[in-house]
Amino acid sequence: MLALQEQRWRALVRRAFATSPFYRRQLAGLDLDRCALSDIPVLTKATLVKNWNEIVPDPRLHWEVLERHLKDPANWGKLLHGRWMVSMTSGTSGAAITIPNDITSVDWNHAAHAVRNAPTTTKSSTPKPALFGKRPVAASFICSSAPSVSAALLQTRPWIGSLFCDYRPISVTAPWQEIIDQLHEMKPAILIGYASLIGRLAQAKLDGTLKLELPAVGGAISTGGDSLTPGIRALCREAFGIEPLNGYGCGESLGIARQWAGMDHMVVFEDLAVFEAVDQNEQESPAGTLSDHALITPLFNTALPLLRYRIDDRVRLGPPPAGWPFKVIEELSGRSALTYTFRTPEELIFVGTKFLNVMEHQPQVTAYQFRQTGPNAIECHFVVQPHADTAVIQFQLEVSIRKCLEEGGCANVSSKVIHAGHLAPDPRTGKVEQNMPLRE
């Protein structure tokens, strides 16, 4: 696996050196046939945006061209010049940027997901197209109010998924009752969407608002885009009798990892990308420790060659499971870039992922959101499973968050914990953002 991975990243490096003025400067002096991947300088989002037109090989994909292309909603989900999928990142870890993907790269991503839908964990299994039989209905929740990756993946290659399932899109930004009504009409066997949305659907099933039964055989729930908390897992098991399977990706690298039946953790797509968990000095994190951030090198997207691109996710990698050559992600602690700036009046910086450690110990909390409400104030809004003791959980959160702030050097920051019936998603992305620091 590592030999194949190296063959692919070296081919990408040679191509980047041959076609990109930026990479000719970055890679100058390196022996591209013998250097280690760690010899290549890290690429940050700021550097990517600043040097875009020197990084992207084809002038038809220059920054101003893509910006103009996506200004027209009629272009969303359509291939640019018949060969590039163009979409926009959600901006969860900073400013949203436009990303072009070779359609070949998109096809590899679809194929990798298809063969990892195996009935056992010890082998891959190429699915059989349901050419003449009845295909299971899959409700795929997409963000249609922006040129999102979720919508583009479904719209640019609709025929691939339709070989195996009857994919039907539902907009995550649609009114809640409209979402419920569409599910009642289509009666899907499979749900695919943000974990926060799936959690809310499970709540609706338990309170009787949603009348949907997923089949015990062939039924599935696949999540991604935000955190699949222990509370949401428990809700899905209670409401639908199905264990949800987690997924992990970003706009810059479509598929990074996913979980499938019988496995406890997500498995990294090491045939599609090189994924490095590193410390503050860009060195490999010691085994069993949580990284400071991660570096991703997508191996098939030559439209936008990204070599050791920094993403601000904190991960702990583990050894491959039995029968597979791919490492697993034992822990994914979210966006380290989501930081709070408090003034008490001195300026204090607090990393939002510290709150994740608090919430991991609250399995009855199904959704939560930290909101900075002033220069030195923060609120935690939370939703719990039905029949949970809200008062006890609220008290525990108050104590834990207070301790978390004090240990983070923010003892003078006031905190408040509020129980909510549900949390409203962001109207643009459809996600329930977990950290909402004040913007300058």
C-alpha positions as CSV (number, residue, x, y, z in Angstrom):
1,M,0.0,0.0,0.0
2,L,2.8,2.4,0.9
3,A,4.7,1.6,-2.3
4,L,1.6,2.4,-4.4
5,Q,0.9,5.5,-2.4
6,E,4.5,6.7,-3.0
7,Q,4.3,5.9,-6.7
8,R,1.2,8.2,-6.9
9,W,2.5,11.1,-4.8
10,R,5.8,11.2,-6.7
11,A,3.9,11.3,-10.0
12,L,1.8,14.2,-8.6
13,V,5.0,16.0,-7.4
14,R,6.7,15.6,-10.8
15,R,3.6,16.9,-12.5
16,A,3.4,19.9,-10.2
17,F,7.0,20.7,-10.7
18,A,6.6,20.6,-14.5
19,T,3.4,22.7,-14.7
20,S,3.4,25.1,-11.7
21,P,5.8,28.1,-11.3
22,F,5.0,28.1,-7.6
23,Y,6.1,24.5,-7.1
24,R,9.2,24.9,-9.3
25,R,10.3,27.4,-6.6
26,Q,9.1,25.3,-3.7
27,L,10.7,22.1,-4.9
28,A,13.9,23.6,-6.2
29,G,17.0,21.6,-5.1
30,L,15.0,18.5,-4.2
31,D,15.7,15.2,-5.9
32,L,12.1,14.3,-6.8
33,D,13.0,10.7,-7.3
34,R,14.5,10.2,-3.9
35,C,13.3,12.8,-1.5
36,A,10.9,12.0,1.3
37,L,7.4,13.5,1.4
38,S,8.4,15.3,4.6
39,D,11.1,17.2,2.6
40,I,8.3,19.0,0.8
41,P,7.3,22.4,2.4
42,V,3.8,22.6,3.9
43,L,1.1,24.5,2.0
44,T,-1.3,26.6,4.0
45,K,-4.7,28.0,2.8
46,A,-3.3,31.6,2.9
47,T,-0.4,30.6,0.7
48,L,-2.7,28.7,-1.7
49,V,-5.0,31.7,-2.1
50,K,-2.1,34.2,-2.5
51,N,-0.4,32.1,-5.2
52,W,-3.4,30.4,-6.8
53,N,-2.7,31.3,-10.4
54,E,0.8,30.1,-10.1
55,I,-0.2,26.8,-8.5
56,V,-3.1,25.9,-10.8
57,P,-1.7,24.6,-14.1
58,D,-4.6,25.5,-16.4
59,P,-5.4,29.2,-16.9
60,R,-9.1,28.2,-17.4
61,L,-9.0,27.5,-13.6
62,H,-7.5,30.7,-12.5
63,W,-9.1,32.4,-9.5
64,E,-11.1,35.1,-11.2
65,V,-12.4,32.6,-13.8
66,L,-13.8,30.3,-11.1
67,E,-15.2,33.1,-9.1
68,R,-17.1,34.4,-12.2
69,H,-18.2,30.8,-13.0
70,L,-19.8,30.3,-9.6
71,K,-21.5,33.6,-9.5
72,D,-24.2,32.2,-11.7
73,P,-26.3,29.5,-9.8
74,A,-27.0,27.9,-13.2
75,N,-23.4,26.6,-13.2
76,W,-23.7,24.9,-9.8
77,G,-23.4,21.2,-10.3
78,K,-22.3,21.4,-13.9
79,L,-18.9,20.4,-15.2
80,L,-16.7,23.3,-16.3
81,H,-15.6,22.6,-19.9
82,G,-16.9,19.1,-19.4
83,R,-13.9,18.0,-17.2
84,W,-13.9,19.9,-13.9
85,M,-16.2,19.8,-10.9
86,V,-16.2,23.2,-9.3
87,S,-17.5,23.7,-5.8
88,M,-16.9,25.8,-2.7
89,T,-15.8,24.8,0.7
90,S,-18.2,25.5,3.6
91,G,-15.8,27.9,5.4
92,T,-16.0,25.9,8.7
93,S,-12.3,26.4,9.3
94,G,-12.0,30.0,7.9
95,A,-12.9,31.7,4.6
96,A,-14.7,29.6,2.0
97,I,-12.7,29.0,-1.1
98,T,-13.5,27.6,-4.6
99,I,-12.0,24.2,-5.5
100,P,-11.8,22.6,-8.9
101,N,-11.6,18.8,-9.1
102,D,-10.6,16.7,-12.1
103,I,-13.7,14.5,-12.9
104,T,-11.2,11.6,-12.8
105,S,-10.6,12.4,-9.2
106,V,-14.3,12.5,-8.5
107,D,-14.8,9.1,-10.1
108,W,-12.0,7.6,-8.0
109,N,-13.8,9.0,-4.9
110,H,-17.1,7.4,-5.9
111,A,-15.4,4.1,-6.7
112,A,-13.6,4.0,-3.4
113,H,-16.8,4.5,-1.5
114,A,-18.5,1.8,-3.6
115,V,-16.0,-1.0,-2.9
116,R,-15.9,-0.1,0.8
117,N,-19.6,-0.9,1.1
118,A,-18.5,-4.5,1.9
119,P,-20.7,-6.9,3.8
120,T,-17.7,-8.0,5.9
121,T,-14.7,-6.1,7.2
122,T,-12.1,-8.4,5.8
123,K,-12.4,-7.7,2.1
124,S,-13.6,-5.1,-0.4
125,S,-16.6,-6.0,-2.4
126,T,-17.5,-4.5,-5.8
127,P,-21.2,-3.9,-5.6
128,K,-23.5,-5.4,-8.2
129,P,-25.5,-2.8,-10.2
130,A,-29.2,-3.1,-9.8
131,L,-29.9,-2.8,-13.5
132,F,-33.2,-4.6,-13.5
133,G,-34.1,-5.0,-9.8
134,K,-35.6,-2.4,-7.5
135,R,-32.9,-0.1,-6.1
136,P,-33.1,1.1,-2.5
137,V,-34.1,4.7,-2.1
138,A,-31.4,6.9,-0.5
139,A,-32.3,10.3,0.8
140,S,-29.2,12.4,0.3
141,F,-29.2,15.8,2.1
142,I,-27.3,18.4,0.1
143,C,-26.7,22.1,0.5
144,S,-28.4,23.7,-2.5
145,S,-28.2,27.3,-1.4
146,A,-24.5,27.5,-2.3
147,P,-22.2,25.7,-4.7
148,S,-21.4,23.0,-2.1
149,V,-19.4,19.9,-2.4
150,S,-22.3,17.7,-1.3
151,A,-24.5,18.9,-4.2
152,A,-21.8,18.9,-6.8
153,L,-20.8,15.3,-6.0
154,L,-24.4,14.2,-6.6
155,Q,-25.1,16.3,-9.6
156,T,-22.0,16.0,-11.7
157,R,-22.0,12.2,-11.7
158,P,-25.6,11.2,-10.9
159,W,-25.5,8.0,-13.0
160,I,-22.7,6.4,-10.9
161,G,-24.7,6.3,-7.7
162,S,-27.9,5.4,-9.6
163,L,-26.3,2.1,-10.6
164,F,-26.7,1.0,-7.0
165,C,-29.3,3.2,-5.3
166,D,-32.1,5.6,-6.2
167,Y,-30.5,8.8,-4.9
168,R,-33.0,11.6,-4.2
169,P,-31.7,14.9,-3.0
170,I,-33.2,16.9,-0.2
171,S,-32.0,20.5,0.6
172,V,-30.7,20.8,4.1
173,T,-31.8,24.4,4.1
174,A,-35.4,23.6,3.3
175,P,-38.1,24.3,6.0
176,W,-38.2,21.6,8.6
177,Q,-41.7,20.5,7.8
178,E,-40.9,20.3,4.1
179,I,-38.0,18.0,4.9
180,I,-40.3,15.7,7.0
181,D,-42.9,15.7,4.3
182,Q,-40.3,14.7,1.6
183,L,-39.1,11.8,3.7
184,H,-42.7,10.6,4.3
185,E,-43.2,10.7,0.5
186,M,-40.0,8.9,-0.6
187,K,-39.8,6.4,2.3
188,P,-36.0,6.0,2.0
189,A,-34.0,2.9,3.2
190,I,-30.8,5.0,3.5
191,L,-30.2,8.4,5.0
192,I,-27.1,10.4,4.1
193,G,-26.3,13.8,5.6
194,Y,-24.8,16.0,8.3
195,A,-24.7,14.2,11.7
196,S,-26.5,17.2,13.3
197,L,-29.4,16.8,10.9
198,I,-29.6,13.1,11.3
199,G,-29.7,13.6,15.1
200,R,-32.6,15.9,14.7
201,L,-34.4,13.4,12.5
202,A,-33.9,10.8,15.1
203,Q,-35.4,13.1,17.7
204,A,-38.4,13.7,15.4
205,K,-38.8,9.9,15.0
206,L,-38.9,9.4,18.8
207,D,-41.4,12.2,19.4
208,G,-43.7,11.0,16.6
209,T,-43.2,13.9,14.1
210,L,-41.3,11.7,11.7
211,K,-43.0,8.4,10.7
212,L,-40.2,6.6,8.9
213,E,-39.1,3.0,9.3
214,L,-35.6,2.0,8.0
215,P,-35.4,-1.7,7.0
216,A,-33.3,-3.9,9.2
217,V,-31.7,-5.5,6.1
218,G,-30.5,-2.9,3.6
219,G,-31.2,0.1,5.8
220,A,-28.3,2.4,6.5
221,I,-27.3,5.8,8.0
222,S,-24.2,7.6,6.7
223,T,-23.0,10.9,8.2
224,G,-20.4,13.4,7.5
225,G,-19.7,17.2,7.5
226,D,-19.9,17.6,11.2
227,S,-19.3,15.7,14.4
228,L,-21.1,12.4,15.0
229,T,-21.4,12.6,18.7
230,P,-22.0,9.6,21.1
231,G,-25.4,11.1,21.8
232,I,-26.4,11.1,18.1
233,R,-25.2,7.5,17.8
234,A,-27.4,6.5,20.7
235,L,-30.4,8.4,19.3
236,C,-30.1,6.6,15.9
237,R,-29.9,3.2,17.5
238,E,-33.0,4.0,19.6
239,A,-35.0,5.7,16.9
240,F,-34.1,3.6,13.8
241,G,-32.4,0.5,15.2
242,I,-29.4,1.2,13.1
243,E,-25.8,2.2,13.9
244,P,-24.8,5.3,11.9
245,L,-21.5,5.1,9.9
246,N,-19.2,8.1,10.1
247,G,-17.5,9.8,7.2
248,Y,-14.7,12.5,7.0
249,G,-13.7,14.7,4.1
250,C,-13.2,18.4,3.2
251,G,-13.7,20.5,0.1
252,E,-10.0,20.3,-0.7
253,S,-9.9,16.5,-0.5
254,L,-13.2,14.9,-1.2
255,G,-12.8,11.6,0.7
256,I,-10.3,11.3,3.6
257,A,-11.8,8.5,5.7
258,R,-15.0,6.6,6.4
259,Q,-16.4,3.9,8.7
260,W,-18.2,0.9,7.5
261,A,-20.2,-2.0,9.0
262,G,-18.4,-3.9,11.7
263,M,-15.6,-1.4,12.3
264,D,-15.4,0.9,15.3
265,H,-13.3,3.6,13.7
266,M,-13.1,5.4,10.4
267,V,-10.5,4.0,7.9
268,V,-8.3,6.4,6.0
269,F,-8.4,6.3,2.2
270,E,-4.7,5.9,1.9
271,D,-5.0,4.8,-1.8
272,L,-6.6,8.2,-2.6
273,A,-4.5,10.6,-0.4
274,V,-1.6,10.8,1.9
275,F,-2.9,11.8,5.4
276,E,-0.3,13.0,8.0
277,A,-1.0,13.7,11.6
278,V,1.7,16.2,12.8
279,D,2.7,18.3,15.7
280,Q,3.3,22.0,15.8
281,N,6.7,21.6,14.1
282,E,5.2,19.6,11.2
283,Q,6.8,16.4,12.5
284,E,4.8,13.1,12.7
285,S,2.8,12.9,15.9
286,P,3.9,10.1,18.2
287,A,1.8,7.0,18.2
288,G,-1.3,7.3,20.4
289,T,-1.2,11.1,20.7
290,L,-3.5,13.7,19.4
291,S,-2.0,15.8,16.6
292,D,-1.8,19.6,16.5
293,H,-3.2,19.5,12.9
294,A,-3.1,17.4,9.8
295,L,-1.6,17.5,6.3
296,I,-3.4,16.1,3.2
297,T,-2.0,15.3,-0.2
298,P,-4.9,14.3,-2.6
299,L,-3.3,11.9,-5.1
300,F,-5.6,12.3,-8.1
301,N,-6.6,15.9,-8.4
302,T,-4.1,17.3,-10.9
303,A,-6.4,20.4,-11.5
304,L,-5.3,21.7,-8.1
305,P,-2.1,20.0,-7.0
306,L,-2.0,20.2,-3.2
307,L,1.2,18.9,-1.6
308,R,1.1,18.6,2.2
309,Y,-1.8,21.0,2.5
310,R,-2.6,22.0,6.1
311,I,-6.0,21.3,7.5
312,D,-6.7,22.4,11.1
313,D,-8.2,19.1,12.3
314,R,-6.8,17.3,15.3
315,V,-6.6,13.6,14.9
316,R,-5.2,10.5,16.6
317,L,-4.2,7.7,14.1
318,G,-4.2,4.0,14.9
319,P,-2.9,0.9,13.2
320,P,-4.7,-0.8,10.4
321,P,-7.6,-3.2,11.3
322,A,-7.3,-6.9,10.5
323,G,-7.5,-7.6,6.8
324,W,-6.9,-4.0,5.6
325,P,-3.7,-2.0,4.8
326,F,-5.2,1.4,5.8
327,K,-4.7,3.3,9.1
328,V,-7.7,4.2,11.2
329,I,-8.7,7.5,12.9
330,E,-9.2,6.6,16.5
331,E,-10.1,10.2,17.4
332,L,-11.1,13.3,15.5
333,S,-11.3,16.4,17.6
334,G,-12.5,19.0,15.2
335,R,-11.2,22.3,13.9
336,S,-8.3,23.6,15.9
337,A,-8.6,26.9,13.9
338,L,-11.9,27.7,15.6
339,T,-10.4,30.0,18.3
340,Y,-12.0,32.5,20.6
341,T,-10.4,35.8,21.4
342,F,-11.6,37.1,24.8
343,R,-10.7,40.5,26.4
344,T,-10.9,40.7,30.2
345,P,-9.5,43.4,29.3
346,E,-6.3,41.6,28.5
347,E,-6.4,39.6,25.3
348,L,-6.8,35.8,25.8
349,I,-6.9,33.1,23.1
350,F,-8.9,30.0,23.7
351,V,-9.0,27.0,21.3
352,G,-12.6,25.8,20.8
353,T,-11.6,22.1,20.5
354,K,-11.0,22.1,24.3
355,F,-14.8,22.1,24.7
356,L,-15.0,18.9,22.7
357,N,-13.3,17.1,25.6
358,V,-16.1,18.3,27.8
359,M,-18.9,17.1,25.5
360,E,-17.3,13.7,24.9
361,H,-18.2,12.9,28.5
362,Q,-21.9,13.8,28.0
363,P,-23.3,10.9,25.9
364,Q,-26.9,12.1,26.5
365,V,-26.1,15.5,24.8
366,T,-27.1,15.1,21.1
367,A,-26.3,18.6,19.9
368,Y,-24.5,21.6,21.3
369,Q,-23.3,25.0,20.3
370,F,-20.8,27.4,22.0
371,R,-21.5,31.0,21.2
372,Q,-19.3,33.9,22.2
373,T,-21.8,36.6,23.3
374,G,-19.4,39.4,24.2
375,P,-15.7,40.3,24.7
376,N,-15.5,38.1,27.8
377,A,-18.6,36.0,27.7
378,I,-19.7,32.6,26.2
379,E,-22.8,30.5,26.2
380,C,-23.3,26.8,25.7
381,H,-26.6,25.8,24.2
382,F,-27.4,22.0,24.3
383,V,-30.0,19.4,23.3
384,V,-30.5,16.1,25.2
385,Q,-32.0,12.7,24.5
386,P,-35.6,12.2,25.4
387,H,-36.1,11.4,29.1
388,A,-32.7,12.7,30.1
389,D,-32.3,14.5,33.4
390,T,-31.8,18.0,32.0
391,A,-31.1,19.6,35.3
392,V,-28.3,17.2,36.2
393,I,-26.7,17.5,32.8
394,Q,-26.9,21.3,32.9
395,F,-25.2,21.4,36.3
396,Q,-22.4,19.0,35.1
397,L,-21.8,21.1,32.0
398,E,-21.6,24.3,34.1
399,V,-18.9,22.7,36.3
400,S,-17.0,21.2,33.4
401,I,-17.0,24.3,31.2
402,R,-16.0,26.5,34.1
403,K,-13.1,24.1,34.8
404,C,-12.2,24.0,31.1
405,L,-12.0,27.8,30.9
406,E,-10.0,28.1,34.0
407,E,-7.5,25.5,32.8
408,G,-7.3,27.4,29.5
409,G,-6.3,30.6,31.3
410,C,-9.7,32.2,30.9
411,A,-10.9,32.3,34.5
412,N,-12.3,35.8,34.1
413,V,-14.5,34.8,31.1
414,S,-18.2,34.4,32.2
415,S,-20.0,31.2,31.0
416,K,-23.7,30.3,30.8
417,V,-25.3,26.9,30.0
418,I,-28.8,26.9,28.4
419,H,-31.0,23.9,27.5
420,A,-32.6,24.2,24.1
421,G,-35.3,22.2,22.3
422,H,-33.3,22.2,19.1
423,L,-30.5,24.2,17.5
424,A,-31.1,26.1,14.3
425,P,-28.7,25.2,11.5
426,D,-26.7,27.9,9.6
427,P,-29.0,29.1,6.9
428,R,-26.3,29.0,4.3
429,T,-24.7,25.6,4.9
430,G,-27.4,23.7,6.8
431,K,-24.9,22.7,9.5
432,V,-25.3,23.2,13.2
433,E,-22.0,24.9,13.9
434,Q,-20.5,23.8,17.2
435,N,-18.3,26.8,17.8
436,M,-19.3,30.4,17.1
437,P,-16.6,32.9,18.1
438,L,-17.2,36.6,17.6
439,R,-15.7,37.9,14.4
440,E,-13.7,41.1,14.5
